Each structure stands twice: as C-alpha cells, then as structure tokens.
Amino acid sequence: MLDAANDIEIMRELGARIRALRIARNITAHDIAARAGLSATTVINAEAGRNPRLETVVKLLRELGRLDALDAFIPAPTMAPLDLLKRRGRPRQRASGSPRGQG
C-alpha cells in the first residue's frame, strides 16, 4: 500500500482520493474551487498530486464535508489517565535538545 510508495506516489494518491470524493458528490472542479476560494487550476493541480499546500487540502476537505479525515491523518496525541495524574501540577517538559534528525 502507501507504506512502500515514494513521496510523489503518495501525493498522487492523495490527489486521486480528493478527486474521487469530489466526483462522488457530483461537484465540478470549477464549482468546488469557487466554494473553497481557490482557482480551478489549484484544484486540478491538487487532484493531480502536484504538491498542494496544506491549506488547499484543508479547504477542499472542508467543502467535501471530510475534515474528519484529518483526525485519522494525524490523530491528536493522548495520554493515559494515570500519566495525566502523575503530571498534574508539574510544568510541561521540553523535547530533548538534540538537533533534528539526529537522535
């Protein structure tokens, strides 16, 4: 599936899924562009997987009624109830000081 895909393939798949959602709702690229405040070219490029901005993806998902997909995409971090009790009253700790990608 997508685990073995490279970045370009993943972007194309994301675009194809957005396009499929739009078509399933019988909305033209021009109509969703107007409703989302985007140009039709931006929508077409996003659906082709041509590296859309995250803001573009959010606007399209909003118009398609699928903002809930973002919860599956990047779930909110959760803590176990016991961990929450242990941390009560203590300030939040910062991440380690190691440089990005090294540690």
C-alpha positions in Angstrom: 0.0 0.0 0.0 1.3 3.5 0.7 4.0 2.4 3.1 6.2 1.4 0.2 5.3 4.3 -2.0 7.6 7.3 -2.6 6.5 10.9 -1.9 5.4 11.5 -5.4 3.2 8.4 -5.5 1.7 9.3 -2.1 0.8 12.9 -3.3 -0.8 11.4 -6.5 -2.8 9.0 -4.4 -3.9 11.8 -2.0 -5.0 13.9 -5.1 -6.8 10.9 -6.6 -8.7 10.4 -3.4 -9.7 14.0 -3.2 -10.8 13.9 -6.8 -12.9 10.7 -6.2 -14.6 12.4 -3.3 -15.5 15.4 -5.4 -16.8 13.3 -8.3 -18.8 11.1 -5.9 -20.5 14.3 -4.7 -21.1 15.3 -8.3 -19.2 18.6 -7.9 -17.1 20.1 -10.8 -13.6 21.3 -10.2 -14.7 24.8 -11.0 -17.6 24.7 -8.5 -15.5 23.4 -5.6 -12.8 25.9 -6.5 -15.3 28.8 -6.2 -16.8 27.5 -3.0 -13.3 26.9 -1.4 -11.9 30.3 -2.6 -9.4 28.6 -4.8 -8.7 28.8 -8.5 -9.8 25.8 -10.7 -6.1 25.4 -11.6 -5.2 24.9 -8.0 -7.9 22.3 -7.5 -6.8 20.4 -10.7 -3.2 20.5 -9.6 -4.0 19.3 -6.1 -6.1 16.4 -7.6 -3.1 15.5 -9.8 -0.9 15.4 -6.7 1.2 18.3 -7.7 2.3 19.2 -4.2 -0.7 21.2 -2.9 -0.4 23.4 0.1 -1.8 22.0 3.3 -4.2 25.0 3.3 -5.6 23.8 -0.1 -6.1 20.3 1.2 -8.0 21.6 4.2 -10.2 23.9 2.1 -11.1 21.0 -0.2 -11.8 18.6 2.6 -14.0 21.2 4.3 -16.0 21.7 1.1 -16.3 17.9 0.7 -17.5 17.5 4.3 -14.5 15.4 5.2 -12.5 17.5 7.7 -12.9 14.4 9.9 -10.3 12.7 7.7 -7.7 14.9 9.4 -8.3 13.1 12.7 -7.4 9.9 11.0 -4.5 11.5 9.2 -2.8 12.9 12.3 -4.6 11.8 15.5 -4.5 14.1 18.5 -1.9 12.8 21.0 -3.4 11.2 24.0 -2.0 10.4 27.5 -3.1 7.6 29.7 -5.2 8.8 32.7 -2.5 7.6 35.2 0.1 9.7 33.3 -2.1 12.7 33.5 -2.4 12.3 37.3 1.3 11.9 37.6 2.0 15.1 35.7 -0.6 17.2 37.5 1.0 20.4 38.8 4.3 19.8 37.0 5.2 22.1 34.2 5.4 20.6 30.7 8.9 19.4 29.8 10.5 20.4 26.6 11.7 18.0 23.9 15.3 16.9 24.0 17.9 19.4 22.7 19.3 17.1 20.1 19.3 18.5 16.5 16.5 17.4 14.2 17.0 14.1 12.6 19.9 13.2 14.9 18.7 11.2 17.8 
